[in-house]
Amino acid sequence: MNDFFPSIAICGIGSVTVTIVHAFHQNKVPFKILCKDQTRFDFLKEKPIQFKDPDGKIIKIDLGDHLTLIQDSKDKFDFIFLGCKNQSLNEYLSITENALDSNGKWILIQNGLPETHFPNLMEKLIGGVVGWNTQVLSDGTYFQSNPGSLILGGCNQTKLNPIWPSLLHPWIEVKLTEEILGYRWHKLAINAIINGLAASKQLSLGQLFLNEEGRKEAISILTEVKQLMFFLKIKEGVVPGSVPIHKLGDGKGALPVWIRHLILIFLGLKYFKIRTSMVQDLDHKRKTEINYINGEIVKIAGLHKIPVPANLKVLNEVLKLESE
């Protein structure tokens, strides 16, 4: 690989990682895709990925020269992005361990608080908080519906390699932080409504937020997360383009109720047809990440005996839908 670039691999190709692949491809950044099995390898080799950016431009990305089977890879990588669901993280960490350089780091781009589940690996982990939405259209095209940022932070509050912004700009704006946990909690709260609440009702964001009761439930969920963050003394990090949770939830610092409803209505109108990832999981009878979103909130609140009934309701409703 070019000495100018760190060696980068991606294990798990999905909506989030394809958006990162698009940025690398446009910037001619070398990368490898580590495939778990031959079937996935053959599929990605035979058919280029079709990607549609927020401006509507469609580009085809041929991954053929980037592919390798994990068991066949002899390379060691400085960074490995893990593009899997939270429930598969342990497996992905295990199968990519031999491909990681001794000084290398995994980059976790999952929702929730994934790093906290691997306390013994903190020195080897970088947290990545994603600020864009990409979904798969009916024809298989990956569509990034909004521009977004990637917040990267070492889990032990260390400073990161400053090269990251140049690797992904201008396709993805990168922010480096030493306080990744605050951004994690902000995104966790957002996901508790756009993923968790939407999944519990199996609605698009437009259907959810253009309904007054849906907006009220969303504000209740955000209020519980805001109170929990205050109790845990977590300083919120706001993802660019988002609204602070402390302004959306009830209590000190909250915006007037009518403005909060207006913000949610605006989101509903802007992303009217979007069925977020957990809604799509239920659409296709797949297991969701609810235990790592609203379930994570319920678990942490329970440890401190703080009631979070709105999040508990969402958790139970989605688990029920999964079992049907």
C-alpha positions in Angstrom: 0.0 0.0 0.0 1.0 3.7 -0.5 3.1 4.7 2.5 1.1 8.0 2.7 -2.0 6.1 3.8 -2.5 3.9 6.8 -3.5 0.3 6.0 -7.3 0.1 6.3 -9.7 -2.8 6.1 -13.5 -3.1 6.4 -15.2 -6.3 7.6 -19.0 -6.2 7.1 -20.4 -4.4 4.1 -23.7 -2.6 4.8 -25.4 0.8 4.5 -22.9 2.6 6.8 -19.7 1.0 5.6 -20.7 1.4 1.9 -20.9 5.1 2.5 -17.4 5.0 3.9 -16.3 2.9 0.9 -17.7 5.5 -1.4 -15.6 8.2 0.2 -12.5 6.1 0.0 -13.2 5.2 -3.6 -13.7 8.9 -4.6 -10.5 9.9 -2.8 -8.5 6.9 -4.1 -7.7 5.7 -0.6 -6.4 2.1 -0.6 -8.6 -0.3 1.4 -9.4 -4.0 1.7 -12.7 -5.7 2.3 -12.4 -8.8 4.5 -15.2 -11.3 3.6 -16.3 -13.9 6.1 -17.3 -16.5 3.5 -17.0 -17.5 -0.1 -20.6 -16.7 -0.9 -20.3 -13.1 0.2 -17.0 -12.8 -1.6 -18.5 -14.0 -4.9 -21.5 -11.8 -4.6 -19.5 -8.6 -4.1 -17.0 -9.6 -6.8 -19.6 -10.3 -9.5 -21.8 -7.2 -9.0 -20.6 -3.6 -8.5 -22.2 -1.6 -5.8 -24.5 1.2 -6.9 -24.4 4.2 -4.6 -26.6 7.3 -4.8 -25.3 10.4 -2.9 -27.5 13.1 -1.3 -27.3 15.2 -4.5 -28.8 12.3 -6.5 -25.6 11.4 -8.3 -25.3 7.7 -8.9 -21.9 6.0 -9.0 -21.0 2.3 -9.5 -18.2 1.0 -7.3 -16.4 -2.2 -8.4 -15.0 -3.9 -5.3 -13.3 -6.7 -7.1 -9.7 -5.6 -6.5 -10.4 -4.8 -2.8 -11.8 -8.2 -1.8 -10.1 -10.9 0.2 -11.4 -13.8 2.4 -10.5 -13.3 6.0 -8.8 -16.7 6.3 -6.7 -16.0 3.2 -5.5 -12.5 4.2 -1.8 -12.2 5.0 -1.9 -8.5 5.6 -1.9 -6.7 8.9 -4.0 -3.5 9.1 -3.6 -0.3 11.1 -7.4 0.1 11.2 -10.3 -2.3 10.7 -13.9 -0.9 10.5 -16.4 -3.4 11.8 -19.7 -3.1 9.9 -21.9 -5.5 11.8 -24.8 -5.3 14.2 -24.0 -5.1 17.9 -25.0 -8.6 18.6 -22.3 -9.8 16.1 -19.5 -7.6 17.4 -17.9 -10.3 19.5 -17.7 -12.7 16.5 -16.3 -9.9 14.2 -13.6 -8.9 16.8 -12.6 -12.6 17.0 -12.4 -13.3 13.3 -10.4 -10.2 12.5 -8.0 -10.3 15.4 -5.2 -11.9 13.4 -5.6 -9.3 10.7 -5.0 -6.4 13.1 -1.5 -5.0 13.5 -0.1 -5.2 16.9 -0.5 -1.4 17.2 -3.7 -1.4 15.2 -7.2 -0.4 16.3 -10.7 -1.5 15.5 -13.2 1.2 14.6 -16.7 0.5 15.9 -19.4 2.3 14.0 -22.4 0.6 15.6 -25.2 2.5 17.3 -25.6 2.4 21.1 -22.6 2.1 23.4 -20.6 -0.7 21.8 -17.2 0.0 23.4 -18.6 -0.4 26.9 -19.3 -4.1 26.2 -15.5 -4.7 25.7 -13.7 -3.1 28.7 -10.6 -5.3 28.2 -10.1 -3.9 24.7 -10.5 -0.2 25.3 -6.9 0.5 24.2 -7.6 -1.2 20.9 -10.9 0.5 20.1 -12.0 3.7 18.3 -15.6 4.8 18.6 -17.3 6.1 15.5 -20.6 8.0 15.7 -22.3 8.2 12.3 -24.3 11.3 11.4 -25.8 10.2 8.1 -28.6 7.9 7.0 -28.1 5.4 4.2 -30.7 2.8 3.2 -31.0 0.2 0.5 -33.6 1.0 -2.1 -35.8 -1.7 -3.7 -33.4 -2.0 -6.7 -30.5 -2.6 -4.4 -29.0 0.9 -4.7 -27.5 2.3 -1.5 -29.0 5.8 -1.0 -27.4 8.3 1.3 -30.3 10.6 2.1 -28.4 13.3 3.9 -24.9 14.6 4.2 -23.3 13.6 7.5 -20.3 13.5 9.6 -18.3 10.8 11.3 -17.2 11.5 14.9 -14.1 9.5 15.8 -12.7 9.2 19.3 -10.4 6.9 21.2 -12.1 5.1 24.0 -9.3 5.9 26.4 -9.5 9.7 25.6 -6.4 9.5 23.4 -5.8 11.8 20.4 -6.3 10.2 17.0 -4.2 10.3 13.9 -5.0 13.7 12.3 -5.0 12.1 8.8 -8.7 11.0 9.1 -10.4 14.2 7.8 -8.3 14.2 4.7 -9.1 10.5 3.9 -12.9 11.1 3.9 -13.4 14.8 3.0 -15.4 16.2 1.3 -17.7 13.2 1.1 -17.8 12.7 4.8 -16.9 15.4 7.3 -14.8 14.0 10.1 -14.6 15.4 13.7 -11.9 14.0 16.0 -12.7 14.1 19.7 -11.3 13.0 23.1 -14.9 12.8 24.5 -16.6 10.2 22.3 -18.9 9.0 25.1 -20.9 12.3 25.0 -21.5 11.8 21.3 -22.4 8.2 21.9 -25.1 9.2 24.4 -26.5 11.9 22.1 -26.8 9.4 19.2 -28.2 6.8 21.5 -31.0 9.2 22.5 -31.7 10.0 18.8 -31.8 6.3 17.9 -34.1 5.6 20.7 -36.8 7.6 18.9 -36.0 7.3 15.2 -35.1 3.6 15.4 -36.7 2.2 18.6 -39.9 4.2 18.8 -40.4 4.0 15.0 -39.9 0.2 15.1 -42.3 -0.2 17.9 -45.0 1.3 15.7 -43.5 0.0 12.4 -43.8 3.5 10.9 -41.8 5.7 8.6 -40.4 8.9 10.2 -43.0 11.0 8.5 -45.8 8.8 9.8 -44.3 8.9 13.3 -43.5 12.6 13.7 -46.5 14.1 11.9 -48.6 12.4 14.6 -49.0 14.4 17.8 -49.0 11.3 20.0 -45.9 10.1 18.3 -44.1 13.4 19.0 -45.2 13.3 22.7 -43.8 9.8 23.1 -40.6 10.8 21.4 -40.2 13.7 23.9 -40.9 11.4 26.8 -38.1 9.0 25.6 -35.7 11.9 25.2 -36.6 13.3 28.6 -35.7 10.0 30.3 -32.3 9.9 28.5 -31.6 13.5 29.4 -32.3 12.8 33.1 -30.1 9.7 33.0 -27.3 11.6 31.3 -27.6 14.3 34.0 -27.4 11.6 36.8 -24.3 10.0 35.2 -22.7 13.4 34.7 -22.3 12.8 30.9 -21.5 15.9 29.0 -23.4 15.8 25.7 -21.6 16.0 22.4 -23.9 17.1 19.6 -23.6 15.5 16.2 -23.4 18.2 13.6 -26.8 19.0 12.1 -28.6 17.5 15.1 -30.3 19.2 18.1 -29.1 18.8 21.6 -31.0 16.3 23.7 -31.0 18.7 26.7 -33.1 21.1 24.5 -35.5 18.5 23.3 -36.2 16.7 26.6 -38.3 18.2 29.4 -36.6 20.1 32.2 -33.8 22.6 32.6 -32.6 24.1 29.3 -35.6 22.7 27.2 -36.9 24.7 24.3 -40.6 25.7 24.4 -42.9 22.7 23.8 -44.2 24.1 20.5 -40.7 24.5 19.1 -39.8 21.0 20.1 -42.9 19.7 18.3 -42.0 21.9 15.3 -38.5 20.4 15.1 -39.9 16.9 15.1 -42.5 17.8 12.5 -39.7 19.2 10.3 -37.8 15.9 10.6 -40.9 14.0 9.7 -41.4 16.1 6.6 -37.7 16.0 5.6 -37.5 12.2 5.9 -41.1 11.4 5.3 -40.6 8.0 3.6 -37.6 6.9 5.5 -38.0 3.6 7.3 -35.0 3.4 9.6 -32.8 0.3 10.0 -34.8 -1.3 12.9 -38.1 -0.7 11.1 -36.6 -2.4 8.0 -35.4 -5.3 10.2 -38.9 -5.9 11.4 -40.2 -5.6 7.8 -37.9 -8.4 6.8 -38.4 -10.5 10.0 -34.9 -9.9 11.2 -33.7 -9.5 14.8 -33.2 -5.8 15.7 -30.7 -4.0 17.9 -33.4 -2.9 20.3 -31.5 -4.4 23.3 -28.6 -2.1 22.5 -30.7 1.0 22.0 -33.7 1.5 24.3 -32.7 -1.7 26.0 -29.3 -0.2 26.9 -31.1 2.8 28.4 -33.4 0.5 30.4 -30.4 -1.6 31.6 -28.3 1.3 32.7 -31.2 3.1 34.4 -32.1 -0.1 36.2 -28.6 -0.3 37.7 -29.3 3.1 39.3 -32.9 2.5 40.1 -34.1 5.3 37.8 -37.5 4.7 36.1 -37.6 5.0 32.3 -41.1 3.7 31.5 -41.2 5.2 28.0 -38.1 3.4 26.9 -39.2 0.2 28.7 -42.5 0.3 26.7 -40.6 0.6 23.4 -38.3 -2.2 24.4 -41.1 -4.6 25.2 -43.1 -3.7 22.1 -40.3 -4.3 19.7 -39.3 -7.6 21.5 -42.9 -8.7 21.1 -42.9 -7.8 17.4 -39.7 -9.8 16.9 -41.3 -12.9 18.5 -44.3 -12.9 16.2 
